[in-house]
């Protein structure tokens, strides 16, 4: 997505990426991005919670006005305790993804070098 966003920006089309994986956003270096500290797949808000979804999307769209240079801006949302996620592959079990890290992660050393250039 970041490559596509950079291309669109280069031809004058403004873009904004809303993401919840800070390491991926950082590695992709998008021209304009908003980071929401929600689990992957919930970037636009908690499932079924229209109030939360509207608030997330509304604040994200504000990035078109507040971000004037390439950056990733953090949003004011935190996933609340008790908002459990059900893993679709294993019905009725809580999601067991690993903890987040702020360090970019790459599949290969060549990928790391390419992303840093």
Number of C-alpha atoms within 10 A of each C-alpha: 12 20 12 11 20 20 14 14 16 11 8 9 10 13 18 21 19 21 23 20 20 21 15 17 22 18 18 17 19 23 23 25 26 27 20 25 19 18 18 11 12 16 20 20 21 19 13 8 9 12 10 15 16 13 14 21 14 12 14 23 14 12 20 15 7 11 16 10 8 12 15 22 16 15 15 11 15 10 14 9 6 6 9 11 15 13 13 10 8 9 9 10 12 12 15 9 9 6 5 11 10 10 11 15 14 14 7 8 10 10 12 14 10 9 14 10 5
